Amino acid sequence: MAADGSLDVDTFTPVWTAGWQWPWAVVLALMLGGNFLLAADRPLLGTAVLFGGPALAVAGVRAVSAESAAVRRAAVEKIRATAAETVGVDPDDPSVYTLSGGRGSVVGLDAAKRYETTVLFVGESSVSVHDGEVNLLATSWRLADDAETLACDRIDEVTYSDGAVVVSLDDGTRRTYPSDSRPTDALAALAAASPSAAVV
């Protein structure tokens, strides 16, 4: 079941957007402000744009830095809860693990624009995988409708490298799930469910 939703951000939308795209906001302000000052002979408007653009960018960067971590956590929890609901499992069940890896970084910000989020349900004989995404720029989250089930006896190796969990199957294929940090508990659960698998 596909699902999506919006995220609550306590910042005016243009300020939030300017924070994520602050280099472009500054460049655009310089170009437009300079044009009004030098070519259009509108000094007041040009000065307002020259100072207003960078000020908007600074306010946006501060807002994103202050709020992005909490907004991301809330979005990941929504994806986890929605995935758990589709399976009929309590989201706090110890068999549920959530992986999340960012992409689309911005200079000067610790957070990424988007986070690929994977929810794993590790059972005795299989692992159910649900993919989702947190989009901090667009303040939205999404859970894909196509879950995948991996039989535990098909898992040959589980590794964590280059910011992702890599599951190697017995047919030579791999599944890659981004994770910004090493998910020790999830790796241990996959190892316990697949005793023949090597965990690196």
Steps between C-alpha positions, in 0.01 A plus 500: 500500500652831391467788742627854529451812705628844583732606781438776750769768495485804729653725235346712225530300177707754299749524789523118526552468123760778497691318773530184291595698190697780664786514244247564220311753713820699556607485133153599381490792744838624376394474136160663542618762746793593279270523200260734680787714628714521187272441202146589603592806707285387793736537797246442777369176353854388412625564852201320651563193284876504566448498875171311514614196303797410723295579812231257382767238432652541847159473666428190294830330588436566870149357477613189314789444743266531797208293373620246243607227746165501683303514174701210362442288813126565484489404132697178553262406782201558272652276233578233761150514649331488159712205387427319826128559452509340155665190646284494812791538742549744784757765391680451833532126446866393537488333157459840328812692391529831319792608281536853364766653276518856368568633151506848353720675753535879509817690590476631854218268608537177696174360365424368152204597281376142474534180702444157355329308779464124522289309752602139560278239665731216597308177552608142564497399134485825301576872499236741374646820350302822459655801325416861572639851469512812715515821296599782734510759221140429401400419862347167404540126555408200287477123543519294180231242428729217391647315796756227440533176694841333534518141621753476782656184355585694181718756683871421458660813643406824672744791499504867591724711278496842332197611698274208414396153610567255218318166499653241264272218391580146393426578134776763488270804519520773761262730680633835625335699776651842586574571865694799634629296794581134555171336609648253747164362621367444149820324393484277806136415430576411138789283616278322754228440241754370247750289695685402182555862397828677564468845657778751431 
